[in-house]
Amino acid sequence: MSTYETMRHFADSWALLALAAIFLFVVGFVFRAGSRAQYDHAARIPLDDDKEV
């Protein structure tokens, strides 16, 4: 088996599974309980007029 075929087999099986797991982890991290206040605060940062540049 050549190196290309070995890497292709790895990409088709384990790498795809790893990327799917990473995607699910990131989605779970973003939508975790208790993070809404943090994201609301970050969304309002550009609208704060109290701070001078």
N, C-alpha and C positions, 0 to 999 in steps of 0.2 A: 504494500500500500504506500503510495507516495505521500509526501508531506501535505500537499494540497488536499488530497482525499481525506487524510486524517483530520486536518483543520476544518474541512467542510462538514465532516460527520460531527465533530465537536460543536460547531456553530449550529447545526440543525437540531441538536439534541440538548446538550447541557447548557450551552450559552443562551439558547432561547428560554429555557426554564429559569436560568438565573436572572435574565432581564425581566421576565414576567414577575418573579419574586421581588425584585427591586422596585418595579412599578407599583405593585400592590403595597409594599412598605411605604413608599412615598405618598400614595393616595391615603393610606391609613394615617400617616403622620399629619398630613394637612387637615384631615377631617376628624382629628381626635377630639375627645371631649375636653372642654376647657380652653380651647385655643381661639375661640371666637373673639374674646376681648383683645387678645394680642394682635390679631389680624385687623380688627376694627381700629385699634390705635395706629397701626402702621399705615392703614388706608387714609387716615386723617392727617398724617404728617405734612404732606404738601399743602394742605389748606390752613395750617396754623399761621396766623398773622402776628402772633405775640413775639416771635423771634425775629431779630434783625440779622441780615446776612453780613 
